[in-house]
Amino acid sequence: MNKIMVRCPSCLDERNIESVLTAQSNQNVIYECPNCRYVAKNIQTSKG
């Protein structure tokens, strides 16, 4: 199975999508970069 990689908009570090995105109950997600600690909250998805 191919892993989906996500690139941090701040430091350009690439990580597996499962290790940097957290689903919220309102169908939005939170992105957290483990490298530079950049955080993006309430990212809307196609369902939310």
C-alpha positions as CSV (number, residue, x, y, z in Angstrom):
1,M,0.0,0.0,0.0
2,N,1.3,3.5,-0.9
3,K,1.7,5.9,2.0
4,I,0.3,9.4,1.4
5,M,2.9,12.0,2.3
6,V,2.1,15.5,3.5
7,R,4.6,18.4,3.3
8,C,4.7,21.1,6.0
9,P,4.1,24.6,4.6
10,S,6.6,26.0,7.1
11,C,9.7,23.8,7.1
12,L,8.9,21.6,4.1
13,D,9.4,18.4,6.1
14,E,7.5,15.4,4.7
15,R,5.6,12.9,6.9
16,N,3.1,10.2,6.5
17,I,-0.5,11.7,6.6
18,E,-1.5,9.5,9.5
19,S,1.3,10.9,11.7
20,V,0.5,14.6,11.2
21,L,-3.3,14.9,10.8
22,T,-5.8,14.5,13.6
23,A,-9.6,14.2,12.8
24,Q,-12.0,16.4,14.8
25,S,-15.6,15.5,15.5
26,N,-16.9,18.4,13.3
27,Q,-15.3,16.8,10.2
28,N,-12.3,19.2,10.2
29,V,-8.7,18.2,10.8
30,I,-5.7,19.5,12.7
31,Y,-2.2,19.5,11.1
32,E,0.8,19.3,13.4
33,C,4.4,19.2,12.2
34,P,6.6,17.1,14.5
35,N,9.7,18.8,13.1
36,C,9.0,22.5,13.5
37,R,5.8,22.4,15.6
38,Y,3.8,24.3,13.0
39,V,0.0,23.8,13.6
40,A,-2.9,24.5,11.4
41,K,-6.3,24.0,13.0
42,N,-9.9,23.6,11.6
43,I,-8.8,22.6,8.1
44,Q,-12.1,21.9,6.3
45,T,-12.5,18.7,4.4
46,S,-14.9,17.9,1.6
47,K,-17.3,16.5,4.3
48,G,-17.2,19.5,6.6
